[in-house]
Amino acid sequence: MAIDAEIVNTVQTSSWDGGKSVYKLTFLFKIKEYDLVESTIMNPLTFKEIETLKEGYITTIKYDPENPNYSKIDYYHASLKR
């Protein structure tokens, strides 16, 4: 399921994958009227990509409704906002 989420933390790790630096991104999103979920992913990103995924920005992610803590960035539908 796709949803807009706020990026609350970004950390560059010391790992690399496919020539890209791996970043730890933490998102906060609301799945029901009062249920806030915090989800963290590790993702290899280019320097250009990480510039669009800064703390405080809103982006579209996909999450598993059965396990909302499992999420991933939805690059196809990403709508970045400040």
Secondary structure by P-SEA (a helix, b strand, c coil): cbbbbbbccccccccccccbbbbbbbbbbbccccbbbbbbbbbbbcaaaaaaccccbbbbbbbccccccbbbbccccccccc
